[in-house]
């Protein structure tokens, strides 16, 4: 494998906006690479949640308060679409 193949990458766009990235990988590393990408996506999601909590002033909630919020949300008759629209 050459140095060019190791660092090969391609940004995929739709209507001029980034949509995905293609990278060169070795055939023996497919599962490992997919696992790394899954972990990266989870980490990015966690960081977004932390920033969202900080922006809403709730990042320093006590675990007991978080548990109470979860209990209330689970018992709430709110529609899933309402819940999702409030998260944006």
Backbone bond lengths (Angstrom), bond angles and torsions (degrees), N, CA, C in turn:
res aa  C-N    CA-C-N  psi(-1)  N-CA   C-N-CA  omega(-1)  CA-C   N-CA-C  phi
1 X - - - 1.450 - - 1.523 108.26 -
2 X 1.297 116.32 134.19 1.465 120.71 -178.77 1.520 110.49 -90.12
3 X 1.308 115.36 165.71 1.466 120.57 177.44 1.517 110.61 -60.64
4 X 1.324 116.85 -34.57 1.459 120.00 179.07 1.522 110.29 -63.40
5 X 1.312 117.91 -43.05 1.463 121.65 179.94 1.524 111.74 -66.88
6 X 1.301 117.87 -33.83 1.464 121.34 -179.16 1.524 111.24 -65.30
7 X 1.332 117.04 -38.66 1.465 120.38 -174.60 1.520 113.56 -103.98
8 X 1.327 118.24 13.42 1.446 122.17 -179.73 1.521 109.99 -65.83
9 X 1.335 116.20 134.45 1.458 120.83 175.57 1.521 108.99 -154.39
10 X 1.314 115.69 155.64 1.450 122.10 -177.75 1.516 108.23 -144.02
11 X 1.321 117.06 127.92 1.456 121.51 176.83 1.520 107.64 -93.30
12 X 1.326 115.95 123.70 1.454 121.99 178.73 1.524 109.03 -92.17
13 X 1.310 117.67 136.31 1.456 120.88 -179.13 1.521 110.81 -126.66
14 X 1.327 114.89 154.69 1.459 123.12 172.36 1.514 105.94 -129.43
15 X 1.304 116.42 121.80 1.466 121.44 -175.90 1.526 111.52 54.21
16 X 1.321 116.16 37.11 1.457 121.32 176.93 1.515 115.37 78.91
17 X 1.340 118.00 2.49 1.470 121.65 -179.67 1.520 109.28 -108.19
18 X 1.334 117.68 137.62 1.467 120.30 179.93 1.529 111.44 -57.11
19 X 1.320 115.42 133.95 1.458 121.56 -178.36 1.526 111.81 -121.72
20 X 1.325 115.99 -33.07 1.455 120.39 -177.60 1.508 110.40 -166.16
21 X 1.316 114.82 173.79 1.454 121.72 179.98 1.519 108.26 -133.47
22 X 1.303 115.74 132.73 1.468 121.09 173.72 1.517 107.21 -108.10
23 X 1.306 116.35 131.57 1.465 120.94 179.68 1.516 109.54 -128.43
24 X 1.318 115.63 149.07 1.455 119.80 176.34 1.519 110.50 -78.02
25 X 1.324 116.58 131.11 1.465 121.22 176.71 1.518 108.62 -135.18
26 X 1.295 115.52 161.06 1.459 121.59 177.34 1.525 108.09 -82.34
27 X 1.302 117.32 144.08 1.468 121.12 -176.47 1.518 113.44 -58.76
28 X 1.318 118.36 -25.18 1.465 121.50 179.32 1.534 112.34 -81.43
29 X 1.323 117.55 -5.63 1.464 121.06 -174.61 1.518 113.38 -113.27
30 X 1.317 118.46 14.85 1.461 120.94 -176.19 1.525 111.56 -61.34
31 X 1.317 117.46 -53.47 1.469 120.31 -177.84 1.525 111.38 -63.44
32 X 1.323 116.96 -41.48 1.466 120.84 179.00 1.524 110.27 -62.47
33 X 1.323 116.73 -42.11 1.457 120.71 179.65 1.521 111.00 -65.67
34 X 1.337 117.66 -43.48 1.458 120.86 177.67 1.527 111.31 -62.23
35 X 1.323 116.98 -39.46 1.462 121.10 177.55 1.527 110.75 -63.09
36 X 1.313 116.72 -42.31 1.468 120.49 178.44 1.523 111.00 -63.34
37 X 1.317 117.07 -39.73 1.458 120.78 178.76 1.527 110.96 -66.12
38 X 1.331 117.22 -40.33 1.476 120.32 176.75 1.520 110.43 -61.54
39 X 1.314 116.66 -42.89 1.467 120.24 179.73 1.521 111.14 -65.06
40 X 1.320 116.34 -40.14 1.467 120.68 178.54 1.526 110.93 -63.13
41 X 1.326 116.81 -43.52 1.462 119.81 178.49 1.524 111.06 -62.46
42 X 1.317 117.83 -40.35 1.464 121.38 178.60 1.525 110.31 -64.84
43 X 1.312 116.84 -42.31 1.463 121.18 178.97 1.525 110.78 -63.45
44 X 1.334 116.58 -43.03 1.463 120.18 178.43 1.522 110.77 -62.95
45 X 1.327 117.71 -39.90 1.462 121.29 178.81 1.524 110.57 -64.00
46 X 1.324 116.35 -40.67 1.451 120.31 178.39 1.528 111.50 -63.68
47 X 1.314 116.41 -41.08 1.471 120.33 178.22 1.525 110.69 -64.06
48 X 1.349 117.20 -39.96 1.473 119.91 177.48 1.524 110.53 -62.81
49 X 1.329 116.64 -41.71 1.467 119.86 178.95 1.524 110.93 -63.71
50 X 1.327 116.89 -40.08 1.463 120.43 178.69 1.523 111.12 -63.85
51 X 1.349 116.43 -44.33 1.472 119.76 178.89 1.526 110.43 -64.12
52 X 1.335 116.70 -39.65 1.454 120.92 178.25 1.529 110.20 -62.19
53 X 1.319 117.15 -44.54 1.468 121.41 179.33 1.525 110.40 -63.32
54 X 1.325 117.54 -41.12 1.459 120.91 178.20 1.522 110.89 -63.63
55 X 1.325 116.69 -42.60 1.465 121.15 -179.35 1.532 110.97 -64.88
56 X 1.335 116.57 -32.29 1.464 121.07 179.94 1.523 112.59 -89.18
57 X 1.326 117.19 -1.44 1.460 121.10 178.31 1.510 114.29 73.30
58 X 1.328 117.03 26.51 1.467 119.38 -177.72 1.526 112.23 -121.41
59 X 1.310 116.69 16.01 1.465 119.30 -175.61 1.527 113.41 -72.90
60 X 1.321 116.58 -16.09 1.464 119.08 -178.14 1.532 112.32 -108.31
61 X 1.341 116.31 25.34 1.463 119.81 179.53 1.527 111.03 -65.98
62 X 1.305 115.53 143.54 1.464 121.22 175.39 1.524 108.60 -71.10
63 X 1.336 117.61 149.12 1.474 120.31 179.32 1.528 112.97 -53.46
64 X 1.332 116.93 -36.09 1.467 120.06 179.47 1.526 110.69 -64.43
65 X 1.331 116.84 -37.93 1.466 120.66 178.99 1.531 110.82 -68.79
66 X 1.315 116.49 -37.59 1.464 120.50 176.80 1.526 109.39 -63.36
67 X 1.332 116.83 -45.06 1.463 121.04 178.68 1.527 110.93 -58.56
68 X 1.324 116.86 -41.37 1.462 120.87 179.39 1.527 111.02 -65.31
69 X 1.321 117.50 -41.46 1.468 121.17 176.93 1.517 110.73 -61.30
70 X 1.310 117.27 -41.14 1.466 121.38 179.25 1.521 109.92 -64.66
71 X 1.337 117.52 -44.73 1.457 121.25 178.35 1.531 111.03 -59.12
72 X 1.328 116.03 -45.18 1.467 120.06 -179.99 1.525 111.14 -63.92
73 X 1.318 117.16 -41.50 1.465 120.59 -179.93 1.521 111.05 -65.12
74 X 1.313 117.01 -39.12 1.464 120.60 -179.85 1.526 111.67 -68.23
75 X 1.315 116.77 -31.09 1.465 121.01 -178.30 1.522 112.62 -91.34
76 X 1.298 117.54 -4.98 1.455 122.04 -176.87 1.526 110.71 -78.35
77 X 1.337 116.46 140.24 1.468 119.42 177.96 1.527 113.11 -80.95
78 X 1.307 118.03 7.41 1.470 121.21 -177.69 1.518 111.39 -57.88
79 X 1.290 114.56 145.32 1.453 122.56 178.42 1.525 109.72 -74.92
80 X 1.307 117.39 145.64 1.459 121.96 -180.00 1.524 111.05 -57.91
81 X 1.329 118.41 -39.62 1.459 120.92 179.49 1.528 111.27 -63.35
82 X 1.331 117.42 -38.50 1.461 120.07 175.87 1.513 110.65 -61.90
83 X 1.319 115.73 -43.53 1.455 121.36 -179.51 1.524 110.39 -61.17
84 X 1.320 117.37 -45.43 1.453 121.19 -179.63 1.517 112.04 -67.58
85 X 1.317 119.02 -37.65 1.455 121.01 -178.40 1.521 111.04 -68.85
86 X 1.323 118.33 -27.78 1.472 121.16 177.64 1.516 111.97 -75.69
87 X 1.334 118.01 -18.74 1.456 121.29 -178.63 1.516 112.00 -81.19
88 X 1.310 118.58 -15.68 1.466 121.74 -177.23 1.485 113.01 -82.15
